[in-house]
Amino acid sequence: MKAVVIYESMYGNTHQIASAIGEGLRSVAEVVVVPAGEANAELVKSADVVVVGGPTHAHGMSHASTRKGAVEAAEKEGADLVLDPDAGDQGLREWFASQDRVFTSAAAFDTRFDLPAAITGRASKGIARNLRHHGATLIAEPESFFVKKDNHLAPDQEARARQWGTQLARSLSGRVRASH
């Protein structure tokens, strides 16, 4: 079984969460973790499950303008933010626009501030909607992982992401056994 974890990350938080989810999935699958800009159609078509996540910007998935704002925030004098090496011009919105159908199992996640979703929004809801629109079958409810006010991961979030990846693996394992 092959799992592909696709992420968009500005400050590395979503990248860390994607990697931790991949670790959890490794119990049942060969796992590839890639930024959205490297997730080509062939890679997606080769997957038995696709897990997609990004940061919550302005109550949802990022836009070119919110990515630009994130870069500017990191470049401000005295900022304690470092851009992820894979932060680029292509985010998940552009990735979805470039994709054909995604006929596979899928799951969605986001990173956001640890406040009620009514206040922060949730990129994972839009990601899940896009996955369904592209033909994917969701195997889990969208999940959020939290960053602190200083835009760094909350202490327990990588462990939570690894655990969520393990739960996804168990779900997939059950589906594989049921189909035989």
C-alpha positions in Angstrom: 0.0 0.0 0.0 1.2 3.5 -0.8 0.4 6.7 1.1 1.2 10.2 -0.2 1.1 13.1 2.3 0.9 16.4 0.5 1.4 19.7 2.4 1.8 23.4 2.1 3.9 25.1 4.8 5.1 28.6 5.4 7.0 28.4 8.7 7.6 24.6 8.9 4.7 23.7 11.2 2.6 22.0 8.7 5.7 20.3 7.2 6.4 18.9 10.7 2.8 17.7 11.1 2.9 16.1 7.6 6.1 14.2 8.5 4.6 13.0 11.8 1.4 11.8 10.0 3.7 10.0 7.6 5.4 8.3 10.5 2.1 7.1 11.8 1.1 5.7 8.4 4.3 3.8 7.9 2.9 0.9 9.9 0.8 -0.2 6.9 2.1 1.8 3.9 5.1 3.0 2.0 4.9 6.7 2.6 6.0 9.7 0.5 5.7 13.2 2.1 6.0 16.0 -0.4 5.2 19.7 -0.7 2.3 20.7 -2.9 4.7 22.0 -5.6 6.2 18.5 -6.0 2.9 16.4 -5.9 2.5 15.7 -9.6 -0.5 13.7 -11.0 1.6 10.5 -11.4 2.5 10.5 -7.7 -1.2 11.1 -6.7 -2.5 8.4 -9.1 0.0 5.9 -7.6 -1.4 6.4 -4.1 -3.8 4.2 -2.3 -4.4 7.1 0.1 -3.7 10.8 -0.1 -3.5 12.9 3.0 -3.5 16.7 2.3 -2.8 19.6 4.7 -2.0 23.2 4.9 -2.0 26.2 7.2 -5.1 28.1 8.0 -4.8 31.7 6.6 -7.6 34.2 6.8 -10.2 31.5 7.9 -9.3 29.0 5.2 -6.8 27.8 2.7 -4.0 30.2 1.9 -4.1 32.6 -1.1 -1.2 34.1 -2.9 -1.7 37.3 -0.9 -1.7 35.5 2.5 1.5 33.6 1.5 3.1 36.9 0.6 2.0 38.3 4.0 3.6 35.3 5.7 6.9 35.9 3.9 6.8 39.6 4.8 6.2 38.7 8.5 9.2 36.3 8.5 11.4 39.0 6.9 10.5 41.7 9.5 13.4 42.8 11.7 13.4 40.8 14.9 10.9 38.2 13.7 11.3 34.8 15.3 9.9 33.1 12.1 11.8 31.1 9.5 10.4 30.2 6.2 10.1 26.5 5.4 12.6 25.5 2.7 9.6 24.4 0.6 7.5 27.5 1.1 6.8 28.8 -2.4 4.4 30.3 -4.8 2.3 27.2 -5.3 -0.1 26.4 -2.4 -2.9 23.9 -2.1 -5.4 26.1 -4.1 -3.0 26.0 -7.1 -2.3 22.4 -6.6 -6.0 21.5 -6.6 -6.5 23.6 -9.7 -3.8 21.6 -11.5 -5.3 18.2 -10.6 -7.6 15.9 -12.5 -9.7 13.4 -10.6 -8.3 11.9 -7.4 -10.0 8.5 -7.2 -8.6 7.3 -4.0 -9.1 7.3 -0.2 -8.1 10.6 1.4 -7.9 12.7 4.5 -7.5 16.4 5.2 -5.7 18.3 8.0 -4.6 21.9 8.8 -2.6 23.9 11.3 -4.2 26.8 13.1 -4.3 28.7 16.3 -5.8 26.9 19.3 -8.9 28.9 19.4 -12.5 28.0 18.4 -12.8 27.3 14.7 -15.5 30.0 14.5 -12.7 32.5 15.2 -9.8 31.0 13.3 -11.5 29.1 10.5 -10.2 25.7 9.4 -8.3 25.1 6.1 -9.0 21.4 6.5 -12.7 21.9 5.7 -11.8 23.5 2.4 -9.2 20.9 1.7 -11.7 18.1 2.4 -14.3 19.8 0.2 -11.7 20.0 -2.7 -10.7 16.4 -2.2 -14.4 15.3 -2.5 -14.9 17.6 -5.5 -11.9 15.8 -7.1 -13.5 12.4 -6.5 -11.7 11.2 -3.4 -13.4 9.3 -0.6 -12.7 10.7 2.8 -11.7 8.1 5.4 -11.6 10.5 8.4 -13.1 13.8 9.5 -10.8 16.8 8.8 -8.3 17.3 11.6 -6.6 20.4 13.1 -3.2 20.7 14.7 -2.4 23.7 16.8 0.2 26.4 16.8 0.8 28.9 19.6 0.4 32.7 19.2 4.1 32.9 18.2 3.5 30.7 15.2 5.4 27.7 16.6 3.8 24.2 17.1 2.1 23.6 20.5 4.2 21.0 22.4 2.0 17.9 21.9 1.0 18.4 18.3 3.6 16.2 16.6 2.7 13.3 18.8 -1.0 13.9 18.1 -0.2 13.9 14.4 1.7 10.7 14.6 -1.2 9.2 16.5 -3.7 10.4 13.9 -1.5 8.9 11.1 -1.6 5.6 13.1 -5.4 5.8 13.3 -5.6 6.4 9.5 -3.3 3.4 9.0 -5.7 1.2 11.1 -8.6 2.5 9.1 -6.8 1.6 5.9 -5.7 -1.7 7.2 -9.4 -2.6 8.0 -10.5 -1.5 4.5 -7.8 -3.7 2.9 -8.8 -6.7 4.9 -12.5 -6.1 4.2 -11.9 -5.9 0.5 -10.2 -9.3 0.3 
